[in-house]
């Protein structure tokens, strides 16, 4: 398996992680609920990475369980901005270096302020995109602070 940016960063910081691969059609994103099913994992432990833009024109990252919706108002309040919107799908690669369905909170072109839903702290390990479609990383959520600027807050519903 080729290493992704996320994996190389975790390796460089000597952070323990596991990887999972799941079947997919080349270049076609698989929704998070199906990823959890394909991996036979608890969907409450499988997280999706969402990239946002604030009214201040800066980018932010939210990471929530795949079955949850992001509460944009709560999230904006936590980031200290008036409002947030999802970025356009066409802008994902330009902003993050990743593609839709393979966006990891680790290894983006820039380190953006990131909030992970606090439910992640209920688990020793969470699973999220490893940086490409078909690849997931499993690691301790507390170790995220070693590689990105992260806070744990209630941002899902």
NORCOR-V993820 format. One record per residue. RES is the residue in three letters. D_CENTER is the distance of its C-alpha to the mean C-alpha in whole Angstrom. Layout:
RES_D_CENTER / RES_D_CENTER
//
This chain:
UNK_20 / UNK_20 / UNK_17 / UNK_14 / UNK_13 / UNK_11 / UNK_14 / UNK_16 / UNK_15 / UNK_14 / UNK_18 / UNK_19 / UNK_19 / UNK_20 / UNK_17 / UNK_17 / UNK_15 / UNK_16 / UNK_14 / UNK_15 / UNK_16 / UNK_17 / UNK_19 / UNK_19 / UNK_21 / UNK_20 / UNK_18 / UNK_18 / UNK_14 / UNK_14 / UNK_13 / UNK_11 / UNK_14 / UNK_16 / UNK_13 / UNK_14 / UNK_18 / UNK_18 / UNK_17 / UNK_19 / UNK_16 / UNK_16 / UNK_14 / UNK_14 / UNK_12 / UNK_10 / UNK_6 / UNK_5 / UNK_3 / UNK_6 / UNK_9 / UNK_12 / UNK_15 / UNK_18 / UNK_21 / UNK_22 / UNK_20 / UNK_18 / UNK_14 / UNK_11 / UNK_8 / UNK_7 / UNK_5 / UNK_8 / UNK_9 / UNK_10 / UNK_14 / UNK_13 / UNK_13 / UNK_12 / UNK_16 / UNK_16 / UNK_19 / UNK_18 / UNK_15 / UNK_17 / UNK_19 / UNK_17 / UNK_16 / UNK_20 / UNK_20 / UNK_23 / UNK_20 / UNK_17 / UNK_16 / UNK_14 / UNK_14 / UNK_16 / UNK_15 / UNK_18 / UNK_16 / UNK_13 / UNK_14 / UNK_17 / UNK_14 / UNK_11 / UNK_13 / UNK_11 / UNK_12 / UNK_11 / UNK_10 / UNK_9 / UNK_6 / UNK_5 / UNK_4 / UNK_8 / UNK_10 / UNK_10 / UNK_14 / UNK_14 / UNK_12 / UNK_12 / UNK_12 / UNK_9 / UNK_10 / UNK_8 / UNK_11 / UNK_13 / UNK_14 / UNK_12 / UNK_15 / UNK_17 / UNK_16 / UNK_17 / UNK_14 / UNK_10 / UNK_9 / UNK_6 / UNK_6 / UNK_9 / UNK_9 / UNK_12 / UNK_13 / UNK_14 / UNK_12 / UNK_10 / UNK_10 / UNK_12 / UNK_12 / UNK_14 / UNK_11 / UNK_14 / UNK_14 / UNK_11 / UNK_13 / UNK_15 / UNK_13 / UNK_11 / UNK_13 / UNK_11 / UNK_13 / UNK_13 / UNK_14 / UNK_15 / UNK_13 / UNK_13 / UNK_17
//
